[in-house]
C-alpha cells in the first residue's frame, strides 16, 4: 500500500446484517449493551441430533436460496452516496467468504434427494461467483469482481486489496463484501473438532471453551479521500501465511507478531501510535494463545483490546468486513465496546480486554484477523478528527 497517500482509501459507506439485526443502528446498539449473544440450534441432520450455540440471522434474511442479507447490506452501503449510475455500473466487487457456497449446495442436495428425477450431487455449487452475478442483475454493479477464499481472513484480504486498488489509481471506488450463511457441514466440522463453546464466547478469559459460529454480511464502500479530510481511512495493512500447521498459526505468536509489525510498517506507524486493537478473539485455546503472545511481542504496553465475535458469532470469511463495519460504526458513535464475555484474567495470556466502554475520537486502530490454516491479516484504520 502507500503508493499514493493523496489517494488513500476512505470509508464512504457501510452496511451490515448480523444476528444483532439488519442495519447499523441495531448493531451499534447491540455492541453498546456489552452483553454477549447466545442462542441454540439443533443439528437434526446428524445421525445423533446435537444442540449447539449458533448466532443466526432473522429467518427472512437467512434463507439459503436468497440474497436478502447481501442485498440489504449493499443497499445500506450505497445509500446516501453521490455515485452516478455510471460509477455504480463500473465499480469493482471484492467478495470474501469461506463457505457460502456449501450452504447452497446443501439446500440443492436436499431438494434433489426429494426429487426422483433429479440426480443428487453433494456439491452442485462452488465458489462465490453467484454473488457477483446476482449483484450485476439486481443492482447494476457490472464492474470486475475479485473473489477471496482464505478462511477467516477472506474479506479482510478483500478489503486490503480493494484499498490497494484505490491507492494505486486502478479504480475510484470499490465495494467490499463479506458474507457467510449457515451450513451444517461447517458447524458439524467445528463440533467434531471440539472447538464450539457450550454457551457464549469468552475471548482471552480464563474460562474460555471455544467459539460460537454466526451468520453475517458486511459491506464497505471505499473511495479516494476527499477535500474534507475528516473521516475513516484504511491507512495500511499486511497479510501473511504461517505454515506451522494445517489448521493454526504457531502458538508462540511469532507469525501473528510478524503480520502486525508489517502492517505498522506499511502504515508508517510504530506500536505506540495504536489507540486500540480489535482482536480476532475466537476464544479457542491455540488461537487466543497465539494472538496474545503476538500482541505481547509487538506492544511493550498493549493498548486497549476488545473482541466483537461474542456479539455476532464467528462469521468466518465474512468477519473481516462485518467486524470492520461494526468498529467503524462504533467509532462514528464515539466509543469502543466492552469485550463481550470477558471477566476472568488469564495470567498465561497476559492481556486484559476492555471491561467497560471507552470513549474514543481520533486515532489509529489495529484490526486483526487470524485465520484457519494460518492465514493472518492486520489492518490499520485511521479516524481523523470530526465526523465520518
N, C-alpha and C positions, 0 to 999 in steps of 0.2 A: 504494500500500500504506500501512501505518501508520495505517489508520483506527481501530484499537483495539489498542494494544500489549499489553493484557491478554489478547488472543485471538491473539497471534502464532502462526503456523503451526509446529508441531513435527513433526519426522520421527518417526513412530511405527512404521513397518515398512518393510523393504527387501527387494527380490527382484531377481535378475539371472540371465540366461543369456547367455553370450558364448562366443567361441572358447576362452577360458580354462577354461570349464566351466560346470556348472549349479549355481548357489548361491553364497553369499557366500564360503564357505571356499576353494574353488579359485580364485576370482577374486582374493581378497586375497593368497593365496599366490603367484599368478602375477605380480601387480604388485610384490610384495615382492621377487621374484627380480631385477627390474630388467633383464630381457632382452627386447628387442623381438621380437615374434612374426613369423614368416614362413612362409607356405605357398603352394603354387602350384596353380592351377586352369586347365584348358584350356577355352577357349570354342569348343567344337566346332560351335556353331550358326552361326558366322560363315562367310562364303564361304571365307575362309582361316583355319583353326583357329589360335588365338592363345593363348599361355600368359601368364597374369598372376598377380601375387601377390593373394591373397584370403584373408581370415580367416573361415572358415565354421564354423557350429555343428556339433556331432556329428550324424551322419546322422539319429538318432532325433529330433532337435529342429529340423531344418531342412526337413522335408518341406513343400512349398508348399501342400499341401492340408490341413494340420493347424494346430492352435493349441497345439502342445506347449510351445513356448518361453513363450508368453503364459500358459498355464495354470500352468506351473511357477513363473514369477516372481510371478504373482498370489498363488498359494498360499503362497509364501515370505513375501511382504509381509504377508499376513493372518494368518499363523501366530503363535501366542503373543500375540495381541491379545485384548482383552476385549470386542470388539464383539459385540453381540447379533445374532440373526438378523434382527431388525427394522432395526437400524442398517445391517447389510450390504445389506439389500434396498433401502434408500433412498440409499445412498452414491453421489454423482455420480462419473462417469468423465471424465477429461481425457486424451484419447488423441492422441499426436503421432506422425506418420510422414511420410516424404517420398514413398515409392514402394512401400509394402507391397502395394497392390492390383495393381501392374504384374506382380509375380511370379505372383499368382493368375491374371491374365489370360493370361500366357504359358503356364501349365500347361493352362488351359482351351482355349486356341487350339491347342496341340499335340495335345490329345486329340481335338478336333473335326476336325483335319486327317486323323486316322486313322479317323474315323467318317464314312462316305459319306453317312449320313442326317442328319448334323448340320451346320448352317451354321457355317463357321469365321469367327468375328468376332474381329479382333485384340484389341479391348478389351471384354471382357464384364463386367469388374468395375471399378468406380471408387469412390473414397472409402474410408473405413475403418469404415463402419457395420457391416460384417460382424463386426468385432471385438467391438463392444458387444453385438450380437445373440448372439454366442456366449457372452459372459460372463453375459448375462442367463439364458440357457438352462442353462449348466453350473454357475455359481456363485451364482445368485440375486441378482446385482447389477443391480437394476432401477431405479436412480435415473437422472436425466437424464445425457446424455452430450454432451460437447463435443469436437469433432474439430479438430485443428490440422495445417495443411499449409503450413508456412513454411520449407521446405527444411531445412537443418541445424539450425535453431533450433526446429523444431516442438514437440518435447517439452519444451524449455526454456521456451518460451512457455506451454505447457500447465501447467508447474509454477508459473510466475509467477501465472497466472490462478487456479489452484487455491488458492494461498496467499492471494490477494486474497479469494477466496470465504470462506476460513476466517476471516480477519481482519474481514471485513465482516459476519460472522454469518449468511451465507446458507446455510452448512452446518456441521456439526460435524466431519465427516471428508471427505476427498477421496482418490480413488485416481488417481494419475498414471501413465500407461502410455506408454512409448516403444518402438516395435517396428520393426525393419527386417530383411527377409529377402532372400535372393539373388534378383535378377532380372537377366537377361542384357542387357536394354535399357539399364539404368543403367550396368552395368560397361562395355559397349561404348561408351556415350556418353563416359564419363570416359577410356576408352582412346583414343577418337577425338580428344579434346581434349588428348591427351598430358599428362594430369595424374596418371597412375599411376606409382608408384615401380617401379624394376627389381626390388627385393627387399624392403627394410624401410623404414618411415617414419623420417625423421630431422628432426623439427621443430626449427627455428631453427639447425640445423647448417649449416656452410658447404657441405657435400656434399649437402644435401637435393635430392631429384629428384622429389618427388611423394608422393601418398598411396596407401594401401592400403585398399580398402573392406572392410567386415566386416558380419556379421550380429549381431544382438543384441536383447535385450529387457530393459528396466529398468522396475521398478515401485516407486513410492514411496507409502506411506500417510501422509497428513498429518492432523493433528488439532490442536485448540487446546492451548496449553501447560497442563500440569497443575500441581498444587500443588508437586510436586518440580520445581524449575527446571533441574536438570541435564539436559543433552541437546543435540540439534542442532536448530537453528531456521532457518527462512527469514527473514532479518532485513530483506531489501529486494531491490530489483532494478529493472531497466528494460529496455525493448525499443524498438528504433527501426529505421527503414529508410533506407538510403543509396541514392539514385538515380544514383550516379556511372556505373554501367554495368548491363547486363542480367545480368551474372554475378557481379561482385565489388564489394567496398567500395573506396572511394578508397584507393589505396596510401599516401597521405600520413598515414593513420591518424586523420584528424580525426573521422570518424564513429564509429570504434571508441572513441576517447577520449571522445567525447560520451556514448555509452551507458554507459561505465564511470563517468563523473562523475555522470550522472543516477542510476545505481544507488547510488553512495555517498551522494548527497544524500537519496535515498529511504530509506536505512537510517540516516540521521543520523550518518554517519561521514565521516572525512577519509582521504585516501590513507595517511597514516601509521598508521592503525588496522589496515590489512590485514596479516594474518600471512603469507599466501602466495596465489599466483594459480594456479588451474588454467587453463592456456591452452587455447585452441581447438586450436592446433598442428596444422595439416593438412600441413605440410612442402611446401606448394606455394609457388612464388615470391611471387605477389602477396598471398596470404593471410597468410603469415608476415611479409612486409614491412609490411603494414597493421597487423597485430596488434602487432608490435614497436614500430612508430612510435607507435601509440596508447598503449601502456604507458609509453613514454618521456615522452609528453606529460602523462600523469596522475601518474606517480610520479617524483619527483626522484631517489630511490634505490629502484628496484624491489625489492619483497620477493622471497623465493624463488619461482621459477617452475618449473612442471613440466607435462608433457603426458601424456595417457593413451592416445591413439589408437595409438601403436606397439604396445600390448599387445592391443588388441581390434579394431583397424582403425577406419576412419571409418564409424560406423554411421548416418551421415546424420541423418534426422529423429529417430532414437532416441537420438542421442548426449547430448542434454540429460538424459534420465532415466538412461541407462546410466552416464554419467560422474559424475552426481550420486550415484548409488548407490555407485560404486566409491570416490569420495573420501570419502563418508560412512563407509563400512565401514573405509577405511584410517585415518581419524581415530579411529574407535572402537578400532582396534587400536593407536593411538598413534604413527603415522608418516605421513610424506608420501613417496611413492615417487620413485625416480630417474626423470628424464625420459628414457624409453626412446629409444634410437637417437642421442641427442645425445653428441658427443665434441669436435667441432672448432668453436671460437668463430668467429663471423662478425662482423667489425668493423662492417660496414654495418648489421647489425641491432642490435647493441649490447645484447643480452640474453644472460644465461648461465643456462640451465636447470639444475636440480639434477643433479649427477653422483654424489651419494651420498644415501642415505635420510636423512631428517631427523625426529628425534623431535618430537612435537607434542602439545599439550594444549589448553587454552582458546585461543580466538582467532577472528578474523574471516577468512573465506576467500572470495576472489572467484572465481567460476566463469564463464568467458567462452565464448560460443558465437557465432561469426560466420559467417553462412550464405551459401550460394549465392544470388545475386540481391541481396545487400546487406542482408539482414535480420539484425540484430545483437541479442543479448541478453546481459545480465550479471546474475548472481545473487549475492547476499551470503548466505553460510552462516555461522552463529554456533555455535561449540561452547562451551557453558558448562561450568564445572568439573564433573568427575565423569563417570560412565559415561552413555552414551546410553540 
